[in-house]
Amino acid sequence: MRAVELRVLCEGPTEEHFVSLVLKPHLEPFRVFPKAQALTEKGSGIVPFERLYLASKKEVGRLRSHQYVTPMIDLYKIGAYPGNEKKPRETGRERARRIEAGMAKRLPTPQFIPYVQVHEFEALVFVDLDHLPSQFPDGEADGAPNLLCAAVGNLSPEEIDDGDATAPSKRLVAAVPAYEKRKRRAGPAIAARSGVDKLKRACPHFAEWMSRLETLAKPILTSSS
Protein backbone atom coordinates (compact mmCIF):
# COMPACT_ATOMS: atom_id res chain seq x y z
CA MET A 1 0.00 0.00 0.00
CA ARG A 2 1.07 3.58 -0.61
CA ALA A 3 1.71 5.88 2.34
CA VAL A 4 -0.82 8.66 2.91
CA GLU A 5 -0.34 11.98 4.68
CA LEU A 6 -3.40 13.33 6.48
CA ARG A 7 -3.73 16.88 7.79
CA VAL A 8 -6.36 17.08 10.56
CA LEU A 9 -7.72 20.60 11.09
CA CYS A 10 -8.77 20.69 14.74
CA GLU A 11 -10.82 23.04 16.87
CA GLY A 12 -8.12 23.32 19.50
CA PRO A 13 -5.48 21.68 21.70
CA THR A 14 -7.76 18.90 23.00
CA GLU A 15 -8.39 17.52 19.52
CA GLU A 16 -4.76 18.15 18.61
CA HIS A 17 -3.64 15.91 21.49
CA PHE A 18 -6.28 13.34 20.50
CA VAL A 19 -4.81 13.11 17.00
CA SER A 20 -1.29 12.62 18.36
CA LEU A 21 -2.20 10.27 21.17
CA VAL A 22 -5.00 8.20 19.62
CA LEU A 23 -5.40 8.61 15.86
CA LYS A 24 -1.73 8.57 14.97
CA PRO A 25 -0.85 5.17 16.52
CA HIS A 26 -4.13 3.70 15.27
CA LEU A 27 -3.82 4.87 11.66
CA GLU A 28 -0.12 4.31 11.06
CA PRO A 29 -0.53 0.53 10.60
CA PHE A 30 -2.99 1.43 7.82
CA ARG A 31 -0.20 3.49 6.20
CA VAL A 32 -2.02 6.72 7.06
CA PHE A 33 0.08 9.31 8.86
CA PRO A 34 -1.97 12.10 10.45
CA LYS A 35 -0.71 15.47 11.61
CA ALA A 36 -2.89 17.86 13.58
CA GLN A 37 -3.23 21.59 13.08
CA ALA A 38 -5.23 23.61 15.63
CA LEU A 39 -7.41 26.35 14.16
CA THR A 40 -7.89 28.24 17.42
CA GLU A 41 -5.59 29.70 20.01
CA LYS A 42 -5.62 29.67 23.82
CA GLY A 43 -8.11 26.81 23.99
CA SER A 44 -11.06 28.55 22.36
CA GLY A 45 -13.04 25.86 20.57
CA ILE A 46 -15.24 27.97 18.28
CA VAL A 47 -14.16 27.79 14.64
CA PRO A 48 -16.17 29.96 12.21
CA PHE A 49 -16.91 28.23 8.93
CA GLU A 50 -15.00 30.79 6.88
CA ARG A 51 -11.85 30.12 8.91
CA LEU A 52 -12.21 26.38 8.40
CA TYR A 53 -13.07 26.84 4.72
CA LEU A 54 -10.07 29.06 4.01
CA ALA A 55 -7.70 26.77 5.92
CA SER A 56 -9.09 23.71 4.14
CA LYS A 57 -8.99 25.41 0.73
CA LYS A 58 -5.38 26.38 1.31
CA GLU A 59 -4.48 22.80 2.18
CA VAL A 60 -6.47 21.32 -0.71
CA GLY A 61 -4.82 23.68 -3.18
CA ARG A 62 -1.39 22.23 -2.52
CA LEU A 63 -2.23 18.56 -1.97
CA ARG A 64 -0.50 15.83 -3.91
CA SER A 65 -2.22 12.56 -4.76
CA HIS A 66 -1.11 10.90 -1.50
CA GLN A 67 -2.26 13.75 0.74
CA TYR A 68 -5.66 14.41 2.33
CA VAL A 69 -7.22 16.92 4.69
CA THR A 70 -10.03 16.43 7.19
CA PRO A 71 -11.52 18.68 9.89
CA MET A 72 -12.51 17.61 13.40
CA ILE A 73 -15.20 20.11 14.40
CA ASP A 74 -17.80 19.82 17.18
CA LEU A 75 -21.49 19.92 16.35
CA TYR A 76 -22.07 21.69 19.67
CA LYS A 77 -22.42 25.44 18.99
CA ILE A 78 -21.13 24.93 15.47
CA GLY A 79 -22.40 28.26 14.19
CA ALA A 80 -23.18 29.27 10.61
CA TYR A 81 -22.00 26.18 8.73
CA PRO A 82 -23.74 24.99 5.54
CA GLY A 83 -26.86 23.03 6.49
CA ASN A 84 -26.51 23.71 10.21
CA GLU A 85 -30.20 24.45 10.89
CA LYS A 86 -31.88 22.15 13.38
CA LYS A 87 -34.91 20.16 12.26
CA PRO A 88 -37.63 18.64 14.45
CA ARG A 89 -36.94 15.08 15.62
CA GLU A 90 -33.62 15.05 13.80
CA THR A 91 -30.75 13.16 15.41
CA GLY A 92 -27.36 14.74 15.92
CA ARG A 93 -25.91 12.23 13.49
CA GLU A 94 -28.38 13.24 10.78
CA ARG A 95 -27.61 16.92 11.30
CA ALA A 96 -23.86 16.27 11.24
CA ARG A 97 -24.19 14.39 7.96
CA ARG A 98 -26.10 17.28 6.40
CA ILE A 99 -23.43 19.76 7.50
CA GLU A 100 -20.71 17.49 6.16
CA ALA A 101 -22.52 17.33 2.82
CA GLY A 102 -22.63 21.13 2.76
CA MET A 103 -18.91 21.32 3.52
CA ALA A 104 -18.15 18.81 0.76
CA LYS A 105 -20.19 20.90 -1.69
CA ARG A 106 -18.03 23.93 -0.90
CA LEU A 107 -14.85 21.89 -1.36
CA PRO A 108 -15.74 19.26 -3.98
CA THR A 109 -12.68 17.02 -3.99
CA PRO A 110 -12.25 13.47 -2.62
CA GLN A 111 -9.09 14.65 -0.88
CA PHE A 112 -11.20 16.72 1.51
CA ILE A 113 -13.00 14.48 4.02
CA PRO A 114 -15.53 16.49 6.07
CA TYR A 115 -16.21 15.45 9.63
CA VAL A 116 -18.38 16.87 12.40
CA GLN A 117 -18.07 15.31 15.88
CA VAL A 118 -21.45 14.47 17.46
CA HIS A 119 -22.05 16.43 19.62
CA GLU A 120 -18.54 17.25 20.80
CA PHE A 121 -15.20 15.66 21.58
CA GLU A 122 -16.23 14.74 25.13
CA ALA A 123 -18.72 12.21 23.76
CA LEU A 124 -15.64 10.01 23.29
CA VAL A 125 -14.83 10.37 27.00
CA PHE A 126 -18.27 8.98 27.83
CA VAL A 127 -17.48 5.74 25.99
CA ASP A 128 -15.77 4.39 29.12
CA LEU A 129 -16.11 6.63 32.15
CA ASP A 130 -14.31 4.12 34.35
CA HIS A 131 -11.07 5.62 33.02
CA LEU A 132 -12.00 9.09 34.30
CA PRO A 133 -10.59 8.76 37.87
CA SER A 134 -7.19 7.66 36.55
CA GLN A 135 -6.63 11.21 35.24
CA PHE A 136 -7.36 12.79 38.63
CA PRO A 137 -5.10 11.05 41.17
CA ASP A 138 -6.04 13.49 43.92
CA GLY A 139 -9.52 11.97 43.99
CA GLU A 140 -11.48 14.76 42.29
CA ALA A 141 -13.22 12.24 40.02
CA ASP A 142 -13.90 9.51 42.56
CA GLY A 143 -17.56 8.56 42.26
CA ALA A 144 -18.04 10.60 39.08
CA PRO A 145 -18.42 7.61 36.72
CA ASN A 146 -21.46 6.31 38.60
CA LEU A 147 -23.04 9.77 38.79
CA LEU A 148 -22.50 10.46 35.09
CA CYS A 149 -23.73 7.04 34.00
CA ALA A 150 -26.87 7.47 36.06
CA ALA A 151 -27.44 10.93 34.55
CA VAL A 152 -27.29 9.82 30.90
CA GLY A 153 -29.01 6.46 31.40
CA ASN A 154 -29.11 4.33 28.27
CA LEU A 155 -28.09 7.11 25.91
CA SER A 156 -25.15 6.28 23.68
CA PRO A 157 -22.34 8.89 23.77
CA GLU A 158 -23.40 10.46 20.46
CA GLU A 159 -26.98 10.77 21.69
CA ILE A 160 -26.08 12.95 24.68
CA ASP A 161 -27.66 16.29 23.82
CA ASP A 162 -26.11 19.68 23.11
CA GLY A 163 -27.76 21.71 25.84
CA ASP A 164 -25.85 24.52 27.54
CA ALA A 165 -25.81 22.55 30.79
CA THR A 166 -26.19 18.99 29.51
CA ALA A 167 -23.70 18.64 26.65
CA PRO A 168 -21.02 16.02 27.39
CA SER A 169 -18.35 18.54 28.41
CA LYS A 170 -20.79 20.44 30.64
CA ARG A 171 -21.79 17.22 32.40
CA LEU A 172 -18.13 16.31 32.95
CA VAL A 173 -17.24 19.71 34.38
CA ALA A 174 -20.30 19.66 36.65
CA ALA A 175 -19.26 16.28 38.03
CA VAL A 176 -15.50 16.97 38.04
CA PRO A 177 -14.76 20.72 38.10
CA ALA A 178 -11.04 20.01 37.68
CA TYR A 179 -11.79 18.64 34.20
CA GLU A 180 -12.25 22.21 32.89
CA LYS A 181 -8.55 23.04 33.23
CA ARG A 182 -7.21 19.56 32.48
CA LYS A 183 -9.43 18.50 29.60
CA ARG A 184 -6.76 19.09 26.93
CA ARG A 185 -4.74 16.20 28.34
CA ALA A 186 -7.30 14.24 30.34
CA GLY A 187 -9.88 13.84 27.56
CA PRO A 188 -7.50 12.37 24.95
CA ALA A 189 -5.86 10.18 27.61
CA ILE A 190 -9.24 8.70 28.57
CA ALA A 191 -10.10 8.11 24.92
CA ALA A 192 -6.72 6.41 24.43
CA ARG A 193 -7.41 4.06 27.32
CA SER A 194 -10.75 3.15 25.76
CA GLY A 195 -9.10 2.43 22.40
CA VAL A 196 -10.30 3.25 18.90
CA ASP A 197 -12.15 -0.04 18.42
CA LYS A 198 -14.29 0.60 21.49
CA LEU A 199 -14.84 4.23 20.47
CA LYS A 200 -16.05 3.05 17.07
CA ARG A 201 -18.48 0.52 18.54
CA ALA A 202 -20.02 3.14 20.82
CA CYS A 203 -20.05 6.06 18.37
CA PRO A 204 -21.41 5.17 14.88
CA HIS A 205 -20.71 8.55 13.31
CA PHE A 206 -17.15 8.55 14.58
CA ALA A 207 -16.86 4.99 13.25
CA GLU A 208 -17.89 6.12 9.75
CA TRP A 209 -15.13 8.73 9.76
CA MET A 210 -12.52 6.31 11.05
CA SER A 211 -13.46 3.65 8.51
CA ARG A 212 -12.96 6.21 5.75
CA LEU A 213 -9.56 7.23 7.09
CA GLU A 214 -8.45 3.63 7.52
CA THR A 215 -8.92 2.96 3.80
CA LEU A 216 -7.14 6.01 2.38
CA ALA A 217 -3.95 4.12 1.58
CA LYS A 218 -5.69 1.34 -0.31
CA PRO A 219 -5.24 1.36 -4.10
CA ILE A 220 -7.95 3.24 -5.98
CA LEU A 221 -9.64 0.76 -8.28
CA THR A 222 -10.61 1.99 -11.74
CA SER A 223 -12.94 0.24 -14.13
CA SER A 224 -11.44 -1.02 -17.34
CA SER A 225 -12.61 0.60 -20.54
Secondary structure, 3 states (H helix, E strand, C coil): CCCEEEEEEECCHHHHHHHHHHHHHHHHHHCEEEEEEECCCCCCCCCCHHHHHHHHHHHHHCCCCCEEEEEEEECCCCCCCCCCCCCCCCCHHHHHHHHHHHHHHHCCCCCECCCEECCCHHHCHHHHHHHCHHHCCCCCCCCHHHHHHHHHCCCCHHHCCCCCCCCHHHHHHHHCCCHHHHHHHHHHHHHHHHCHHHHHHHCHHHHHHHHHHHCCCCCCCCCCC
